[in-house]
Amino acid sequence: MTPEETQLWKPFLKRISLFKDLSGEDLDRITALIKPLSLPRGATLYRQGDAADAFYIITSGHVELSTENQGRRSVLGFAGRGDTLGELALLTGEPRPCTAALGTTTELLVLSRKDFARILRENPSVLLQLSRTLSSHLLQETRSGGRVQASRPQLLALVSALDGDAGTLFASALAGSLGEQSRRRILLVDMDPRSGRLAAAFGFRPLPVSEELLSRSNLRDPKFLSKCVQAHASGVGVLTLPPAVLSGRFYRSIFLLMNLFRDHSDLTLLALAPSLDDVEKAILHESDQWLLAADREHRDAFLRLRTELGSLAPQPKRLLEAWLGDDPPDGLPDTSEGDWLRIPAAGPAAAPDPRFRSGVERLARRIARLRVGLALGTGAALGYALIGILKTFERERIPIDAVAGTSMGSLLGGFYALGMSPAEIEALALGVDKAWVAENLFWDLTLPRSGIFSGTTLLRFIRSHFGAREFRDLELPFSCAATDIESGEEVVFRKGRVAEAIRASCGIPIFFQPFHHQGRFLVDGGLVDPVPIRLVSQMGADILIGANLTMPAGARKGAVRSRRKAPPALELIETLRSPNILQVLFQTIYTMEYEIAQSRSSLAHVNIQPDLSAFSWTEMHRAREIIAAGERMAESVLPKIKALLPVFSDSCQVGFHRSHWG
């Protein structure tokens, strides 16, 4: 480094623990040999097993540290501005223990092992001081389990086909929801040519960043943000940054700004103009994920932007799509698959609509990786307990972002994903009394070749609520499971018509004929997946809740229990009183379902298992009592659930940050 550069970097190096106790002269000797290095996003600084020939100081950007063992890659954490990498290269010649890959365009300062050896020869006092500092540093690292960040701050580029008030409403609502749901530091950057609308939406008089401010600011210094970020009471910081100020001589400094945003916030939402000029493309390149938002009034713009982003994306999976309102275009996957989400209501008039708010909150949890998945288990009439669980969740504002169900759980989960409230589902259940069952099932009797009932009445009932709707038409991502009775394989439904999928999942063996679907004969999914926790996990849920209605066969009401050995004279009577073929069959199914559910319960973060021993699976008329039992059990696990969700900040045990924009 030149003397001028040395003086520039000395204050920065003094703040790093490795150098903070060195004298000015010693620091001068080191900085004179340190060389600057700049590498693009996606580059690899060094690989696991490489020779340790230097150490690095990060001045701007973020680096991912990972290891690989027998083909399995594990992320150790992330390092950012002010962190040092490869210190052991100063004292040992051991190979690199991990791989350092650049998640952003990154600037570093590098000191080679050769140059450091020269410093030690000429100034032995440096070795003593550095050894003490490094030993203390490594001891703290060992005790803390590692000093790198557990997660890397994210840059999310919002490309909105929405215009005017609709676009402003969506961007501001999303930023607010991200802060509320994650309780982390959120920075909203308004980069629309009409910059200022988002600041006004938060009640501020816009303070646009100017070329003059950029020219007299150090874009590596976090203090720059304190001059231009407006802090809202919600904790969201708002920065008005017209793209025009970056199109000239500051174009090559865009990555510095992006790294500065990472250093000062946990998640930065960059609201871009839909024109996608050079500035926008540079920001997209530096961003970690892209979000494309539109509604049916802007369908053409959505399709154009989708094509353009697809041509820019080095990894298509980086694109997340949000569709506001009805009539999503063809080509989008079902809501239980892919990276897209439908928000039921759209436009400025939708602001008071609770569906718009809940939809934006779901999107925020998806971005923050806090999606809650609920697996609803099998149980026939015992499944009414699931309604009690849903009622409790609604009352306590426990969010549900994805639902998977089996058998009765698929029916009730489907109703909920359709948009029915727990109260509406409860009213429907209370209407199914003994008279209803007798009246409807009597006409469903069939020649009992493979089932007592044909299932036609059941399918007609399901279709009366779902019609011809497909999975993509539901308000929540939903999937359900059935069993191929011939092969024993699990059949998962995520696309196609919902009614037929639920009918297949609800086909209790012997009672209902197998449902013939696409060349397969399908029966109740509870035979292979009584509590579909794995299924809701595969849908992308981060927090897994399982509702398990299975019990040991002997604990069920009406279970056949062993008796004392009868006298010889009564043995014939006891033989006649032994379990009949149906009892043996259903006891076998109960036992199998219980054992499968128990073996998979550890997959869930929270398991809900109501005590339903007082009820039988055939007692459809006792819905009110079974629902109450579900409510009681759900209430008992509320503390566990709230401990996992930062939105319940008084209960959550997960660490989070509060915003500081001073």
Disulfide bonds with the S-S distance in Angstrom:
none
